[in-house]
């Protein structure tokens, strides 16, 4: 069965260093250990919208617990109030949503599915709903349609992904469906109205220094305003914003800058929530926030097959999501459960098969 709970020790249990990922499913039964016992979710809202925000390489502890604050204070390298890394997101979840991944006695956790625990495999899992065999950031573009491709083909639109990291384009779309993908500082893939405020944002990003990364990386402070402006102007049916600075700073072992990147990501989520509240789709929009992998216990890096780096989280708020705050799931979830959840919310057909995820029941009502 997919979802090898027998291999997975509960949160904090000693001897939990190794994680092998979800196992093959010889009987071909899609879904996880208990998904077949679940009642079918309610039908999709008419003209439902979904916004997915990924924040690269975030430790689950930094979302749910003040661990980072203690570390910063202990290392005496953090300034000011460090207790509120994601205050707006946490408030939105408390008032309108659920959070999975905090662990706890007997509670299901959230992990990568393949245990590669690096970015491209993580994003392939998030957007395909399938446990990937990709184990590096150099894999080819997905040959299977992603949930973004499926949304376009179902006539939903617009559908877009706007991200800081160039290689993410291989995971968000097969490339032949019409999804608008802007990954890093490659040319904007659509009309660029000369003289517009939006064109000015694109020009500023094109001229930007890629630090804290290199090459065609587009730092989050440029990606975020482009994404927000696109969102306000186009009201996409399915929209992905990919923020990546947190992982870049972590690899530089800069805990303070990592914390600031999380605060900036929190502000972006707040701005998206404000834009949704002002939009015509305010009562039909669900927001999902997740990360592509966790981090090793020593913070700086993330490593394949390591349990600590496999730990992720899923936050959700808005339409269809019950207001339950941080919950104790009855089973473990993995990144491949996110695309099936989006399919249910948007009314897209389910995709069956071995090593595929199942909708996250706790997000849906
Ligand atoms: Zn990384």
Boltz pocket constraint, residues with backbone or C-beta under 6 A from the ligand:
constraints:
  - pocket:
      binder: B
      contacts: [[A, 57], [A, 119], [A, 247], [A, 248], [A, 251], [A, 302]]
      max_distance: 6.0
